[in-house]
């Protein structure tokens, strides 16, 4: 589980990934700090299914962000 400490309203955002044998992965996103009443409560936790290609694209995007933050240039 990955936690982003400064999510919405300064509250944590949790990301959980689970691989499945059918070639997809589950991505659970849990946003803390949302109101406990009304319609917003149903958006606190969501589930998405991610293909292997989408996981690879996400990994590349994260790597690119790390490289940009650190000032390292990617060489091909």
N, C-alpha and C positions, 0 to 999 in steps of 0.2 A: 504494500500500500504506500502510495506517495501522498505526502501532505504538503499543501501549499499554505503556509502560515498566514499570509496576508491576503486572504480572499475577500469576498464581498463583505463590506461593513467591518473589515478588519478581523473577520472570523475565518477559521480554517476551511479549506476545500480539500476533500479526500478523493483520490483516484485509485480504483482497484481494478486490476486486470486479471482475468482468468482465461487460460487457453482451453479450447475445447477440441476434441478429436475430429469434429466435422469441418475443420479448417477455419473456423471463426474463433474469436475471443470475445469475452464479455468485458465491457467497460462499465463499471459502476462509478457514478459521480455523486458525491454527497456534499452538499453545500450547507455548512453550519451558519447560523446567524440569520436565517430567514424567519419571518414572523411565524409564530406557532398557531396562528388562526387564519381563517379565510382561505382563499384559493392558493396562496403562495406555499402553503405547507406541502401540497402535492408535488411541488417542483424541488423539494429538498433532496430527493434521491432519484436519479434516473439511470436507466439501463440502456446501453447501446451495444450492438453487435458489430464487431470490426473484422474485416477480412485480413488475411495475411499481408496483402499488398498495402492496405491502409495502415497496418501496424508498422510496416517498413517505412512508409511515407512519414508517419508520426516520429519514428526514431530519427530519420534524416532531418526533420524540421527541428527536433530538440538538439541534435548535434550542431546544426547550423547556428542556432541561438547561442549555444555554448561558445562556439568559435567566435561569433560576433562580440560577445561579452568579453572574452579574453583577448580579443585582437589578433587571434591566430587566423591566418589565411589558409583555406583548404586548397591543397594541391592535387591535381588530377594527372 
